[in-house]
Amino acid sequence: MNMNQTVKAHDCCPTNEANSDSYDLIVVGAGSAGFSASITAAEAGKRVALVGHGTIGGTCVNVGCVPSKAMIRAAEAVHSGASAARFPGIEPCAHAVDWPAVVKGTVELVEEMRHKKYIDLLPAYENVTYIEEGPARLVEGGVAVGARVISAPCVLIATGSRPHMPAIEGIDTVDTLDSTGLLTLPDRPDSIIVLGGGYIGCELAQMASRLGVKVTLVTRSRLLPGAEPEVAEALTQALKAEDIAVETGLRYVAVAQNAGGATLTIDRGGMTQALTADRLVVTTGRIAISENLGLEDLGIETDAHGSIKVGPDMATTRAGIWAAGDVTDRDQFVYMAAYGAKVAINNALGLKPMRYDNAAMPWVVFTDPQVAGVGLSEAEAKAAGHEVKTSVITLDNVPRAAAARDSRGVIKLVADAETDRLLGGQIAAPEGSDTIQTLAMALKFGMTARALGETIFPYLTTVEGLKLAAQTFDKDVAKLSCCAG
């Protein structure tokens, strides 16, 4: 099947069979994408089989977004006592950290959210049958769950992803931690090496450091390699200011276990160096959970990383089989998993035609300062054939930063030089995660840089920085009075 073609809705027409193992739709995977698909189909009156194929709730609530952000917030609360000294007249204070209690509270929150947002929702949808007998495998006409075979004309694969383990000499001999292992570690280690400078590595490195762990963050290129260089550098300097050792531009040589913990040998410019810590935390990305599903037998294509290839309608290369979420070659964000599943089911069941569109998709790294972006970076815009212009301002040009006594960060905007239309932007700022949605809306509706710069923003907000960055295309905002422009 051509990946640019949409599978016709009649490929997934409702079944007329009435037996208990025949459904209109089978969803494999009960995470965000699986629930989004099941609810969308159930609200359309379809009979759905939701196959667990793992812990209900998936990555986000169990081992990803919820536990990591809960502990990041706890770490922020600890750090706020010491950082209060940036204000004149405020003395710093130190908070005691009970690591086991923090972890226990996080686990309890995860259990609460799993029930509230997943398990307790199922009874509200009477035409959704939850099946959790065991791992699933796709077969002709349906899905085998253990010894049981259920059938449906339409199947959605939403099995998610798992942490990736890099190929480094000796890594199989070391008691490593992945992100899940660190977030559930019963006792606080004195020191850790975090391997990988992507968003997970940066978030967890800062979290652990603020909770009293000595942290070395190691990455082959630079932190956040997909982010704008100016934004990544702002975060690098912020982490270094918190005494996190950031090691970049290197090659991993070997890993070894020793009496004191783990040793990572690196090579930088021909010089080797041994880094040691109590534990090694591996955060080098995530890969699709696509093995043992029977994909190859059905002609469902995957890429070199095992991710299922889907078209803009979320159809796979097998008629009647769709996929959504981290198991696909699309964006690995929980909100995009839910969105992708909705696209898939609307197309599969002929509800309304939809196409996967991430042109105005915002993304966030929950460090401090937060890093967020939307649209094209400068490099991406040039690669797409645009003649670009850029605007970069540091946060010391934003009045909010002056009032907050915190000028860590930068804002960068990218626009088409000929049309002035905004193409993208990124921000590193304490309130970057909330600020980016305004830029996402500007991109969604095709705003120009001039229009953004002429928009009224409230004074002493971080989002006002977007206006100032837009004005910087044409003028020196340092020469403007408050609210002028």
N, C-alpha and C positions, 0 to 999 in steps of 0.2 A: 504493500500500500504506500502511496506517496504521502510523506509526513505532512505535506502542506494541504492535503485534502481532508475534508471533514467526513467522518463515517456517518452515513445516513441514519436517522433515528430508527428506521424500521429494522436495523441490525439488532436493536435491543427492544423489540416490541414485547409487550406484556405476555406472560405465559398464560395459557388457559388451563394448565394442569392444577388440580385442587389438592394434591397430596402434600403432606407436611414438609417434604424436602424439596419442593418446587417453589421458586420465588421469582419476582420480577427483576430483582437486583441482588447480587452478592457483593458485599464489601469485605475485603480482606485487610484487616488492620483497624483497631479501635482507638486511634489517636484523633488528633484534630481534624485531619482530612477525612478519616473514616466516619466520624460523627457528623461532620458537615455534609458529606454525601448522603448518609443515612437519613438525616433530618430533611434534607432537600427532597429526597425521593418519597419519604413518608408523608410529607406535607402535600405531595402531588398524588397521594392515594395509592402509592405502590407498596407492594409487599417486599420487605427487605430482610435479608439474612446478614447480620453483622458478625463476622468471624474475628475473634480476639487476636489470635496470632501474636501474643505478647501481652504485657500488662495493659489493662484498660486505661486510657488516658494518653498513652504514647509518650514520646520524648518530653514534650514541653512541661506538662504538669508533674511528671514523675522524676525526671533526672535533668531537665533543662531549664527552661525559663523560670518556673516557680521557685525551685530550691536555690538556684544561683542568684536570682534577684533578691530573694529574701535575705540571703547571707551577705550580699553586696550592701543592702540597706543597713543591716546590722553593723557592718564594717564602717559605713558612713557615719553612723551614730557614734561609734567609738572615736573616729577621726575628728568629728566636729568639736570634741572637747579640746583637743590640742590645737586645732586650726583657729579656734576662737580668738587666739592671741593676735590675729591680723587686725583686729579692731582695737583702736586706742581705748584704754580703760578697762579692757576685758582680760582677765588672767586665764591662762590655759589650765585645763584640768585633765587628769588621766582617768579613764574608765577601766575597771577591772574586766577581763574577758574570761568567761567560763566557756571554753570551746565546746565541751560535751553538751552543755545546756543549750548553746546556740544550735548545734546540730540536731539535738532532740526536738527543739522547737520547730526547726525547719521540716523535719520528718513529719511532725504532727500537722503542720500546715499543708504539706503535700497530700497527706491522707484526707484531710478535710476538703481540699480542692478537688481531689480525684472523685470523691463522693458527690460533692455539690455540683460539679460541672460535667460529670460523666455518668457515674453509676446511678445516681438519683434521677437523672434525666430519662433513663430508658423507659420506666413505666408510663411516661407521658406520651410515648409513641407506641401504641398497641400493635401497629403493623410492622414493627422492627423486632426481629427475633435475635437475641444475642447468643452466639454459640462460642463456647470456649473449651471444647474438648481437647484441642491440641493444635499443633502446627498445621497450616493449610498448604495444599498443592493444587495448582490449576490442572484441570483435566478437560477433555472434550465435553463441552456442554455444561461445565460447572466447576465445582471445587470439591476436592477430597479433604475432609477434616478428620484426621485419624482414620478409622475404618469406615466412616460415614461419607457418602457422596451426596452433595446437594446440588441442585441444578437451577440455572437461570439463563436467560438469553443475554444478559448483560452482567459483566463483572468489573469491579473497580479494585485495583491494587493500591493499597495505602499502608504499606508495611514499615515505612519510616527509614531511619538510619541508625548507625552505631558509630562509636569512636573509631578513628583510623589509627592503626599502629604502624609507624614508619619502619622501613627496613634499615636498621642500624646494627652493626655488628655487636652481638652480646645482649641485645635488648630482650631476647627471650629468656635470659638467665636472671633478669632483674625483676624484683617485685615492684612493678610500676603501678601508678595510679592513673586512671583517666579522670575526666571531670566529675563523673558520678562518684568515683572512689574518694576524691578529695572532699566533696560536699557531704559525704556520709562518714568520713573518717572519725572514729570515736574519740581519739585523743589528738591534741594539737602537736604537730611536729615542730621541732625547733627551726628547721630549715627545709626548703624545697627548691628544686630546679624545675621551672616550668618550661617545657619543650614546645615551642610554637608561639609565634607572635601574632596570631589572628585574633579575632574578637573574643573567643573563649579564653585563650591564653592571657590576654591583657586584662580581661575582667577578673579572672580568678587569681592572677598574680597580685593585683592591687587589693582584692578582698582579703587574701591570706596575709599580706603584709600588714594591713590595717588591724588585723586580729592578732598580731603579735608574732608572725612567722617571718624569718629571714628569707627573702625571696631573690632568686636569680632567674631572670626571664631571658631565654635564649631563642634566637631565630636566625635562619640562614640568610635572609635578606634584610628587611627592616620591619618594624612593627606595622601592622595593618597594611600589607603590600597592595591591597586593592584600593586604599584611600589615597587622597591627594597627598603629595609629599609634604606640603606645608602643614596639613592637618595631622599627619602621622608624626611629624617632628614635634608639634605642640604637645601631643600625648606623651611622646618619649621623654621630653624634658619634664613634664609633670610627674611621671613615674620616677624618674631619677631624683627629683626633688624630695620624694618620699623615701629615699634610700633603697629603692629597688634597683638591683644591679641589672642593667639591660645590656646584653651581649648580642650584637648584630653583625651581619656580613661575614658569615663563617660557614664551615662545613662540619657536619657531625662525623666523627671518626669511629667512636666505639662507646659502649656503655658497659659498666661492670658493677657487680655487687661487692661491697666490702664490709668490714666489721662495723664501720660507722654509718653505713647507708649505701648511697649510690654515687658512682663517679662517671661523669660524662667527659669524654675527651673530644676537644674541638680543634679545628685547624683554621687559622686565619692568616692568609698571606704566607703560607708555608711554615708558620710557627704554631706548634701544638701547645695546648693548655688543658690542664685537668681541672674540672669544676666538681666540687663535692657537696653533698647535702644529705639530710636524713632520708628524703624521699624524692623520687623522680615522677613528676606529673606530666603526662603526655597529652597535649592539646593540639594535635596536628591535623585537625579537621575531622569530618565525618563522612562515612561511605554508606551507600544504599544497602538495605537489607533485602537483597533480591535473590540470594542463593537458595536452592532447594524448593523453589516455587514452581518449577516445571516450565520456566519461560522459554527455554530453547526448544523444548519439544513442541511448543505451540507457535514457534516462529516470532516470538516477541523479542525485539532487538534491544540490546543494552549498549552503553558506551564502554570505554576502557576501564571505567571505575565501577561498572556494574549498575549504573543508574539506567532506569528504563527510559528509552527515547519516546517522547510524545510530541505530537503536533500542537499547533496553537489551540486546537479544540480539546487537548488532553487525551486524544486517542493514541493507542499504541499501534504497532505494526500488525496487530491481529484484530480483525473485525470483531466487534462485540466486547473487546477488552480495553479498558481505560486505566489510567493511573494518575495519582496525584500525591503531592507532598514530597518529603525528602527522598523517597525511593525513585523519583524521576530526575531528569536532567534540568529541572527548573530551580527556582530560588529556594534555599533552605531556611525559610522563616515560617513560624507557625501560622501567621495570618495569611501568608501566601499559600500554605498547604490547604487551609480551609477554603480560600478563594479558588484555588485550582480544582478542588473537589467539586465545588459548586458549578464551575465551568464545565467539568466533565459530565456531571449528572444532567445538567440542562441540555447538553448536546446529545447525550446517550439516550435520554428518554424523550427527546423531541419537545421539551418544555419551551425553550426559546434558544435561538442560536447565540452562543457566547464565544469569545476568543480570549485567550490568556494575554493580558496586557500588563506589563510591569514598567511601562515608560515613566510613570509617576509614583513608583514604589519607594516609600521611605524606608530606610534602615537605620538601626541604632546600635551602638556599642556602649554598654552601660558601665563605662569607666567614669572617673571623675578627673578632669572634665569629660562629660559625655561627648561621644563622637557620633555624628549623624550625617546622612546624606540622602540625596534623591537625584534621579536623572543621570546625565552623563558627566564623567570627569573630563578634565581638559584633554587627557590622552585619548579617551574614548570618543570624544567629540571630533577630534582631529582624524581619528581612524575612520569615523563615519563620513568623512568628507567635508566637514564644516570648516569654514574659516572662522576661527574663534577669537574672542577677546575674553580676558579674565579680570576679575577684581579680587584683591586680597586685602583684608584689614585685620589687624590684631585686636584682641578684645580690649586693649587699653584705649581704643577709640570709641568704645561703647559705654555711655554713661552708667548703665546698670552695673558694669564691672567695677567702675570707680566707687560707686555707692556700696557695693558688696565687698570692697577691698580684695577682689579676686579677679585679676586680669589674665588668668591662664586661658589661652585659647586663640582661635583664629576663625575667620569666615572667608570662604572662597566661593565666588560665583563664576559660572561659565555661560557665555551667551554667544549667539551667532553674530559675527561682526557685520554682516550685511543687513540682516533683518532686525537685529537687536533682541530677538526672541531668546528668552532664558532657556538654556539647555540642561542645566544642573547646578548643584551646589553642595558644599559640605561645610560642616561646622564642628569645632571643638569648643565646648563651653559648658559650664555647670548645668544649664538648662537646655542643652542642645537637643535632647530628645523631644521636648515639647515644641521647640522653635521650628524644627524641620517640617512639621506638618503644614505650616503656612507656605513654605516654599513648594511643598508638594502640590498644594492647591494652585499656586501660581503657575507651575508647569502644566498641570492638568488642563488649565483653561488658557494656555498659550500666552501668558503675559510677557511683555517686553521688560528689559531692565529699566527703561525709563518709567514705565508704568509702575513698577514696584517701588522705584525711588520716589515717585510722586504720591504713593499711598500713605494715608495717615496711620501712624502707629502710636500706641501709648508710650509716653516717656518713661524712662527708667525700667524698661523691660529688655530682656535678652533678644526678643524677636525684633526689636527696633534695630538691632544690628544688621538685619537683612536689608532694611531700607538704606542704612548707611553704606553697606557694601554695594548696593545698587547705585547709589549716588557716586561712589568712588570710581565708577567707570569714567565719569566725566569731570569730577572735581575733587579737591582735597578736603575731605570732611573734617580734618583737624582745624581748618580755618572757619568752620561753621559754628555759630552759637547754638545753645541748647534748642532742640526742636526746629532749627532753621532748615531750609532746603525746599 
